[in-house]
Amino acid sequence: MENSLKREQQMSNSKKALIFLFPSWLLLLIFFVGPVILTFIFSFTNLALTGAEASQLRFIGFENFVRMFNDPAFQTSVVRTLIFVIFSAVIGQCFLGFLIAFMMREKNRAFRRVVGLIIIAAWVTPEVVVSFCWVAFLGDSGTANWLMGLMGFEPVAWLFAFPMISVVVANIWRGTAFSMMVFQSALDEIPKEVEEAAVMDGASRWQVIRKITIPMVKGTIATNLMLVTLQTLGVFTLIYTMTGGGPGNQTATLPVFMYKQAFVSYQLGYGTAISLVLLLIGAAASLIYMKMLKVKV
């Protein structure tokens, strides 16, 4: 009798949970699952906003993908995307975030709080505001050229002479705080006794980092790499506001290239096909990180 009452109580609680979760599931289906399905469908169509194709939607199979992989502009945008991700996310945000977190481990709480607030200020600032700040900083009459003038150097048109470097540095400046916070939390969980024992056994500082610290935060490194890589793959506002994908197409990463094809050239079918490739690149990067770091999910 008692077991029967428990089962009824559990079933009642499950029904209540389903009722409360239903609005969340509905919103998820409408605003996430639905658009993903539509994107997959439209990538195999001739969907367009203008021209003869706009009046007649039809299935064209893999034509968008064949066109994409034969398009030199797409190929160069893939290369630029990989350059942007590797230097901005992997080398920049992840490495610099770990370095800052590691250097702050032994500092007192007040120092960590001040430095953390300064770094986090860039991360919480809206991306479009960060973009305009960097445009002002790197402009012809901006702070960077003013400082160069004080040192006796000629001014540089940074956004035209070094556009990719400019957007990479801007994204590192904005996104490093996230990696720093993630690594700071993971490093704080490492028992100090383990590292102290290794030092007493004769291990050098570098050996402690390589043999103890990094292996103990390996899962955090993999997670952070995935999150930062996926976020950087989707960066659009920063690049488009700073350079518009230019000069020419020198900073036209996949999100910018996709936007131009879908909403400038009005070829939505082609644009959605590019978005699927971008999604696959993100999934492939996640699998590679898991394999390289041997992290189990």
C-alpha positions as CSV (number, residue, x, y, z in Angstrom):
1,M,0.0,0.0,0.0
2,E,2.8,2.3,0.9
3,N,4.7,1.6,-2.3
4,S,1.6,2.2,-4.3
5,L,1.2,5.6,-2.7
6,K,4.8,6.4,-3.4
7,R,4.4,5.5,-7.0
8,E,1.3,7.7,-7.3
9,Q,3.2,10.6,-5.7
10,Q,6.1,10.2,-8.1
11,M,3.8,10.1,-11.1
12,S,2.0,13.2,-9.8
13,N,5.3,15.0,-9.3
14,S,6.4,14.0,-12.8
15,K,3.2,15.4,-14.3
16,K,3.6,18.6,-12.5
17,A,7.2,18.9,-13.7
18,L,6.1,18.3,-17.3
19,I,3.5,21.0,-17.0
20,F,6.0,23.5,-15.7
21,L,8.6,22.6,-18.3
22,F,6.2,22.7,-21.2
23,P,6.5,26.4,-21.8
24,S,10.3,26.1,-21.9
25,W,10.1,23.2,-24.4
26,L,7.6,25.1,-26.5
27,L,9.9,28.1,-26.7
28,L,12.9,25.9,-27.5
29,L,11.0,24.2,-30.3
30,I,9.8,27.5,-31.8
31,F,13.0,29.5,-31.5
32,F,15.7,26.9,-31.8
33,V,14.7,23.6,-33.2
34,G,12.3,25.1,-35.7
35,P,14.9,27.5,-37.2
36,V,17.5,24.7,-37.4
37,I,15.1,22.5,-39.3
38,L,14.1,25.4,-41.7
39,T,17.8,26.2,-42.2
40,F,18.5,22.6,-43.2
41,I,15.5,22.6,-45.6
42,F,16.2,26.0,-47.2
43,S,19.8,25.2,-47.8
44,F,18.6,22.7,-50.5
45,T,16.4,25.3,-52.2
46,N,16.7,28.3,-54.4
47,L,15.2,30.6,-51.8
48,A,15.9,34.3,-52.7
49,L,14.4,37.7,-51.8
50,T,14.7,39.3,-55.3
51,G,14.8,38.2,-58.9
52,A,13.0,35.4,-60.8
53,E,13.8,32.8,-58.2
54,A,12.0,34.8,-55.4
55,S,8.6,34.0,-56.9
56,Q,9.1,30.3,-57.2
57,L,10.6,28.3,-54.4
58,R,12.0,24.9,-55.6
59,F,14.2,22.1,-54.4
60,I,17.6,22.2,-56.1
61,G,19.4,19.4,-54.2
62,F,23.1,20.0,-53.6
63,E,23.5,22.9,-56.1
64,N,24.2,25.4,-53.4
65,F,26.9,23.3,-51.9
66,V,28.5,22.6,-55.3
67,R,28.5,26.3,-56.0
68,M,29.9,27.0,-52.5
69,F,32.9,24.7,-52.8
70,N,33.7,25.9,-56.3
71,D,33.5,29.6,-55.1
72,P,37.0,31.0,-54.6
73,A,35.5,33.7,-52.2
74,F,34.1,30.9,-50.0
75,Q,37.4,29.1,-49.9
76,T,39.3,32.2,-48.9
77,S,36.7,33.0,-46.3
78,V,37.2,29.6,-44.7
79,V,41.0,30.3,-44.5
80,R,40.3,33.7,-42.9
81,T,37.9,32.1,-40.4
82,L,40.5,29.5,-39.4
83,I,43.1,32.2,-39.0
84,F,40.8,34.4,-37.0
85,V,39.8,31.5,-34.7
86,I,43.3,30.1,-34.2
87,F,44.9,33.4,-33.3
88,S,41.9,35.0,-31.6
89,A,40.5,32.1,-29.7
90,V,43.1,29.3,-29.2
91,I,46.3,31.3,-29.0
92,G,44.8,34.6,-27.8
93,Q,41.8,34.2,-25.5
94,C,42.5,30.7,-24.2
95,F,46.3,31.0,-23.6
96,L,46.1,34.6,-22.3
97,G,43.2,33.7,-20.1
98,F,45.1,30.8,-18.6
99,L,48.2,32.9,-18.1
100,I,46.3,35.7,-16.3
101,A,44.5,33.3,-14.1
102,F,47.7,31.4,-13.2
103,M,49.5,34.7,-12.4
104,M,46.7,35.8,-10.2
105,R,46.6,32.5,-8.1
106,E,49.0,33.7,-5.5
107,K,47.8,37.2,-5.3
108,N,45.6,38.5,-2.4
109,R,41.9,38.8,-2.8
110,A,41.8,42.6,-3.2
111,F,44.4,42.5,-6.1
112,R,42.5,39.7,-7.8
113,R,39.2,41.6,-7.5
114,V,40.6,44.8,-9.0
115,V,42.4,43.1,-11.9
116,G,39.3,40.9,-12.5
117,L,37.0,43.9,-12.7
118,I,39.2,45.7,-15.2
119,I,39.4,42.6,-17.5
120,I,35.8,41.7,-17.1
121,A,34.7,45.3,-18.0
122,A,35.7,44.6,-21.6
123,W,33.7,41.3,-21.7
124,V,30.4,42.8,-20.3
125,T,30.6,45.8,-22.7
126,P,28.3,45.2,-25.7
127,E,30.1,44.0,-28.8
128,V,29.0,46.9,-31.0
129,V,30.3,49.4,-28.4
130,V,33.7,47.5,-28.2
131,S,33.8,47.7,-32.0
132,F,33.4,51.4,-32.1
133,C,35.9,51.8,-29.3
134,W,38.5,50.0,-31.3
135,V,37.6,51.9,-34.5
136,A,38.2,55.1,-32.6
137,F,41.5,53.7,-31.0
138,L,42.9,52.6,-34.4
139,G,41.5,55.4,-36.5
140,D,43.8,57.8,-38.4
141,S,43.5,60.4,-35.6
142,G,43.0,57.7,-32.9
143,T,44.9,57.0,-29.7
144,A,47.2,54.4,-31.3
145,N,48.5,56.9,-33.9
146,W,48.7,59.6,-31.2
147,L,51.0,57.4,-29.1
148,M,53.1,56.5,-32.2
149,G,53.5,60.2,-32.9
150,L,54.8,60.8,-29.3
151,M,57.4,58.1,-30.0
152,G,58.4,59.7,-33.3
153,F,56.7,57.2,-35.7
154,E,54.5,57.9,-38.7
155,P,50.8,57.3,-38.3
156,V,49.4,54.0,-39.6
157,A,46.0,53.3,-41.2
158,W,45.6,50.2,-39.0
159,L,42.2,49.1,-40.3
160,F,43.4,49.2,-43.9
161,A,47.0,48.1,-43.5
162,F,46.5,45.4,-40.9
163,P,42.7,44.6,-40.9
164,M,42.9,41.0,-39.7
165,I,45.4,41.8,-36.9
166,S,43.1,44.6,-35.8
167,V,40.0,42.5,-35.5
168,V,42.0,39.6,-33.9
169,V,43.4,41.9,-31.2
170,A,40.0,43.5,-30.6
171,N,38.4,40.1,-30.1
172,I,41.2,38.9,-27.8
173,W,40.8,42.1,-25.7
174,R,37.0,41.5,-25.4
175,G,36.9,37.8,-24.9
176,T,39.9,37.0,-22.7
177,A,37.9,37.7,-19.5
178,F,35.7,34.6,-20.0
179,S,38.6,32.3,-20.3
180,M,40.3,33.9,-17.3
181,M,37.2,33.3,-15.1
182,V,36.9,29.7,-16.2
183,F,40.5,28.9,-15.6
184,Q,40.6,30.8,-12.3
185,S,37.8,28.7,-11.0
186,A,39.5,25.5,-12.1
187,L,42.9,26.5,-10.7
188,D,41.4,27.3,-7.3
189,E,40.1,23.8,-7.0
190,I,43.6,22.2,-7.3
191,P,44.8,21.2,-3.8
192,K,47.9,23.2,-2.9
193,E,49.3,20.2,-1.1
194,V,49.8,18.3,-4.3
195,E,51.9,21.0,-5.9
196,E,53.8,21.6,-2.7
197,A,54.6,17.9,-2.4
198,A,55.9,17.9,-6.0
199,V,58.2,20.9,-5.2
200,M,59.5,19.2,-2.1
201,D,60.3,16.1,-4.3
202,G,62.5,18.4,-6.5
203,A,60.1,19.3,-9.3
204,S,60.8,22.6,-11.1
205,R,58.1,25.2,-11.5
206,W,57.6,24.3,-15.2
207,Q,57.4,20.5,-14.3
208,V,54.7,21.2,-11.8
209,I,52.7,23.2,-14.4
210,R,53.2,20.6,-17.1
211,K,52.8,17.4,-15.0
212,I,50.3,18.4,-12.4
213,T,48.5,21.7,-13.0
214,I,47.6,21.3,-16.7
215,P,46.5,17.6,-16.4
216,M,44.3,18.5,-13.5
217,V,42.4,21.2,-15.4
218,K,42.4,19.3,-18.7
219,G,38.7,19.0,-18.8
220,T,38.3,22.7,-18.2
221,I,40.8,23.4,-21.0
222,A,38.7,21.3,-23.4
223,T,35.4,22.9,-22.4
224,N,36.9,26.4,-22.6
225,L,38.4,25.7,-26.0
226,M,35.1,24.5,-27.3
227,L,33.1,27.4,-26.0
228,V,35.6,30.0,-27.1
229,T,36.0,28.5,-30.5
230,L,32.3,28.2,-31.1
231,Q,31.8,31.8,-29.9
232,T,34.6,33.1,-32.1
233,L,33.4,31.2,-35.2
234,G,30.1,33.1,-34.9
235,V,31.7,36.6,-34.4
236,F,30.0,38.9,-36.8
237,T,29.2,42.3,-35.2
238,L,32.8,43.0,-34.2
239,I,34.2,42.4,-37.6
240,Y,31.4,43.9,-39.6
241,T,31.3,47.1,-37.5
242,M,35.1,47.5,-37.6
243,T,35.9,46.7,-41.2
244,G,32.7,45.5,-43.0
245,G,34.6,42.5,-44.1
246,G,37.1,44.6,-45.9
247,P,39.1,46.3,-47.1
248,G,38.1,44.2,-50.1
249,N,37.4,40.9,-48.5
250,Q,40.4,40.7,-46.2
251,T,38.4,40.2,-43.0
252,A,35.4,38.4,-44.6
253,T,35.1,35.4,-42.3
254,L,32.3,32.9,-42.8
255,P,29.7,34.7,-40.8
256,V,30.4,38.0,-42.8
257,F,30.5,36.1,-46.1
258,M,27.2,34.3,-45.2
259,Y,25.5,37.6,-44.3
260,K,26.6,39.3,-47.6
261,Q,25.3,36.4,-49.6
262,A,22.0,36.1,-47.7
263,F,21.1,39.7,-47.0
264,V,23.2,41.8,-49.5
265,S,23.0,39.6,-52.5
266,Y,19.6,38.3,-51.3
267,Q,20.5,34.6,-51.9
268,L,19.0,33.1,-48.7
269,G,19.3,29.5,-49.9
270,Y,23.0,29.9,-50.6
271,G,23.4,31.8,-47.3
272,T,21.8,29.0,-45.3
273,A,24.0,26.4,-47.0
274,I,27.0,28.4,-45.8
275,S,25.6,28.4,-42.2
276,L,25.4,24.6,-42.2
277,V,29.0,24.4,-43.2
278,L,29.8,26.8,-40.3
279,L,27.9,24.5,-38.0
280,L,29.8,21.5,-39.2
281,I,33.1,23.3,-38.7
282,G,32.2,24.0,-35.1
283,A,31.2,20.4,-34.5
284,A,34.4,19.1,-36.0
285,A,36.5,21.5,-33.8
286,S,34.7,20.2,-30.7
287,L,35.4,16.6,-31.6
288,I,39.1,17.4,-32.3
289,Y,39.5,19.1,-28.9
290,M,37.9,16.1,-27.2
291,K,40.2,13.7,-29.1
292,M,43.4,15.7,-28.6
293,L,42.8,16.2,-24.8
294,K,41.3,12.7,-24.4
295,V,38.3,14.1,-22.5
296,K,35.4,11.8,-21.9
297,V,31.8,13.3,-22.2
